[in-house]
Amino acid sequence: MSTSRAVPVTLAEIARLAGVGRAAVSNWRRRHPSFPERIAGTDTNPQFSMADIEGWLRDNKKLKKSAEREWLWPGFEALGGRDETGAAIAEVGRLLSGRVSDEGEGIRAETRELIERAVDLGKREGGTETFAFLLRRWLDVHVRQIATTPEPLASLMAELALRAADGVASDSPGASGSITVMDPACGPGHLLLAAADAVKASGAGTLTLLGSDRDTVLASLADSRIALAENEGHGEKERAQVYVRAADSLRDDPFSSTPSDIVLCNPPFNERDWGYEELATDGRWSHGLPPRTEPELAWVQHCLAQLRPGGAAVLLLPPAVAARKAGRRIRGSLLRTGQLRAIVALPPGCAAPHSVSLHLWVLRMPAPGEGAPVGGRLLVADAASRFPRDPEEKWTPDWAAISAFVHEAVEEADSPQATAYVRQVPVIELLNDEVDLTPGRHITPSPADTAPRLAASWREFNGLTANMSKSARLLAALDLATAEADTPTATTVAELARAGALTLRGGQQPPEESIHAGPPSDGGIPLLTVPDLLVDGEPRSWLAPDTEAATEAVIAEPGDIVVVGVARAFSAWVHEGPPTALGPQLHAVRVQPEQLDAWFLAGSLRAPANARQAGTHTTSSSRIDVRRLQIRQVPLAEQRRYAEAFRHLATFERVLRRAVDLGTRLVHDLGDELAAGRLANEA
């Protein structure tokens, strides 16, 4: 118990550990005199000793046996920085896998006690599961610092490489031979684990896994993770040989003399300090020295240099690599030698950064006697267009559909069944001044594919125009007074708050380590920020539920009014979506319904004249003092009459914006179709 004596936990963490809501913990604290005293924090945000809390829950029969793993994490989180916690988790995995190493010799006694507690739990409840839990929590905390490859994407990359490598895969179980898989920027080992599963599922032979990463902690975690998976998942004869090293693969490759059959890599993006000066004469640059601004092309050539003849590599790269002017000479050389075989554009949201369509590059080292292909072609597949993201809906990758599309594209690109989003482009077409290899630039959807999409767009557009006409008729019929009437007394948000008619809460910036990029998952709470509003109004990040960050965040519930406090994005609306956390300069207003109508208040607050009075507007980034926004004081019945008009106005605005977006897309699509000569002949 001493390992947790000095570990502080918050009310939110206690709630998660006990498997209850935070309100229940607050009730326990008020009702039970024996509830432990806080050891830090404030009365509003107290912190308690985890050991005291654990003992109290056990004495009061409120300790959940199923949550024992959860009690491990606060102790690891309290160890200190990212590296110390990561190293301790790696040591847990190393001990659970039965490996002997001197890496843990410098670990402090209190940390060692915590590690032994985790190992003991792993032996009782499953080492792989216990280690995976700790690793997942660590990665969640440091999600902004560590880029990982989602497991479905890692599996897809491994399968593509296995199919592309000549003579590696086998359909017959128990095939002989040895296969070496390498990841020169392995991170915590997602790609290597996926490769191990794919190779063993194919029955291709014995397996050697090679990984390296310049981050010592990530290399240790990958080593422990893979060794543990191999130790628990396979018999002695089936286990892969695992070698993971902490090294900068570009500057000091630890496996330079070990050729591989498969190389998988999700390299660091946009890093200028990749070794341009010291590696200028390196022998790996068979396609030319990568410019300083093209580090990804250095990784591409490094991966090619690791392959034995007939081997294949698959890399995850940002889309700019396919089109940047500085890299056109190297791209051209990759095409001429036939080593670049395919590029697949993934839908945005498949991996970080989630806002762009990342590309998969499939490369292959020619087998002995195999020269550059005559009249070669490059396979391009546009999954980003095949699976478009509807701006009106929440989107998460449909990995089953995406994987099926990519496999079909690679295997049947020459068949009549190939989809409209796949093309084999003659290399001669690509070797121009730009050498732009972006898949979408070389694929024109067929009429058979475009016609249903246009028909669906027209159906939606006609529905929008009908709704817009209905709203327009209702708004046009409003009887607006022409003579100046007596103006009711106006009040402000601040005065209404003091009177108890509403509550005003200002959003805040959660800790960086608590923010997850991309669409919410696992019941996550969307996080709305001002930059999101400046793009399309859709949250681009989220908070995990039942965490301290989520508990302390300002949450806009359905029926609350959200007010933007900056001039360039000023607005106010009644929130109708799921509970959403608000970032800085966003405010949540909750009304007392017996005094205020929410729609009347939102419509009054967002009036342009109101914003001009409450803001300085010296620049586009000037702030709006929400407390100074004014509202007319009228009876509740009169508020409801105006609220109905504000509802119609909000509907008209929403439909109008969607109609403009959809109409613009229709103009573009129809323009392409007409320019391509697809107007049917007259009968």
C-alpha positions, 0 to 999 in steps of 0.5 A: 500500500505504500506505493500509493500513499503519496499519490494524489487523486481527484474526485473525478479519478475517485469516481472512475476508480469506484465506477460511479459518477462524480456526484456520488463521490461528493455525496460520500464526502458530505455524508460520511465523516470517515471519508478521508481528508484532502491532502492537497488542492482546494475545497473546489478541486480537492485531492486525496491520498489514493491509499486512504481512498482505497482503504475507505472504499474497501472498508465501506464495501464500495471497492470494485474488484473489476477495477483493479487495473484502474488503481494502478494508473494513478501511481504510474501517472504520479511518477513524474514526467513522460519518460519515467512513467514510460520506462516503468511501464516498459519494465512491467512488460519486460518482467511479464515477458520473462526477459532479463535486462539491465535497463531497470537497474536504475529504477527507484525503490518506490517505483520498483514496488509499483512495478512489482504490483503491476507484474503481480496483477498481470500474472493473475489477470493476464500480462498482455491485458495489463500491459496494454491497459497501462500503455493505452493510458500513457499514450492517451495522456501524451497523444499530442506528443506521440503519433501512433498508427491506428491498429486497423491501418497498421493491419492494412499496411502489413497486408499490402506489404505482404501481398506486394513482396515477391515470394514471401506470402504463401497460401499453404500453412506451414510454409518454410522459409524465414521472413524479416520485417523492419520498422525504422521508426517503430514508436510503440510497435503498432506496425510490427505487431500488425506485421507479425499477425499478418505473416503468421496468418499467411503461414509464410514461415518463421519471423524476425522483427526488427525495430528502431526508434530514436526515442529511447522510451518508445523503443523500450515500450515496443520491445517489451510489448512485442516480446510479451505478445510473442511470449503469450500468444505463441508456442516456443517454435512459433515465436518471432525473434525480436530485436528493437534498438533505440537509434536514429535510423537515418543517422545511425541505422542499427540494422544497415547490414540486415536486409528485410523482406518487408519494411513498414514505416509511419515516419515523423512528418515535416522534420527539417533536422533529419540529417541533411548536412551529415548525410549528403554523401550517403549511399542510400540516396540512389534516387538523389539527395533529398532536399532539406524540406523533403525528409519524408523522401529520405525515409522512402529511400532509407526503406528501399535501401533496407529491402532485399530483392523482391521485398516490399515497403509500405509507408504512411506519408502526408499528401504534400510528398506526392506533389511538392516541387522540391521532390519531383526529381526523386519522384520521377526516379522512383517511377522510372525504376519501377520501385514505386508501385502504388499510392492510395489516398486515405479519407481524412480522419484515418490517422493523425493529423486527422484533417488531411488525406494521408497517402499510403506509398507501396514500393518494391525492390525488383527481384534479380534479373528484373529490370525496370518495367517497360511501359510501366504504370503507377496504381493510384486509388482515391479512397478519400473520394470513394468515402467522402465525409458528409459535413452534416454528420459525424464521421469515423473511418469504416475500416472494413469498407476502406480495407476492402476497397484498397485490397480490391484496388491493388488486386483487381486494378486491371480487371473490368470490375475495378472501381471508378476510383482506381486507375493504372496511370502510365508512367509517361503521363506522370513524368512532366514538370510537376510529377504530381502523384496525387491520386485524385488528380489522375482519376475521373469518376465514371458516368455510372458512378457520378450519375447516382451521386448527382441524382442524390445531390439534386434530391437533397437540393430540391428538399433544401429549396422547398424548406428554404421557400417555406421559411422565406414565406414565414419570415416575409409574412412577419408584420414588422412595425414601420412606425417607431414604437416605444422601446422596452427597457433593455437589460444585460446578461450580467444583470440577468445573471445577478437576478438569477434568471440565467447562469453564465459559464466561460469555456476554458482550455483543457490540458493539452495531454487530455485532448484527443484529435479527430472524431470522438470515440468510446463515448468521448465528449466533443470539444468545440473551439473558436478555430473549429467555428472558423472552419465549419463549426464541427469539433475536431477534438474530444475529451475522454469521459469520466476524466478530470479534464472532462469533469472540470470542463464547461459542458453545453447541454441540449437547450443551453445557449452557446455564445462566441466571445470573439468578433470574427466568429461572433454568434449565439445559438441554442445548442441541440447536439450532444453534450459538448465541452467549450474551449476558450472564448465560448460561453454557455448560458442556461436560462430559468425557463419560467423567466426567459425563453432560450430561443428569444435570448439566443436571437436577441444576443446574436443581433449584429447591433448588439455585438457592436455595442459589446465589443471594441472591434478595433481588429478582427480578433477583438473580444465581445464582452458577453456580460454587456450584451443587451436583451429587451425586457418583455413578458414571457408570452411576448418572448415566446412570440419572438422566439418562434420568429427567431426559430424560423430565422435560424432554420432559414440560415441553416438551410441557406448555408447548406444549399449554397455548399451543395449548390456549389458542389453541383456546379462543379460536378456538372461542369466536369460532366459537361466538359467531358462531353457527357450530355446525352444525344437528342432522340 
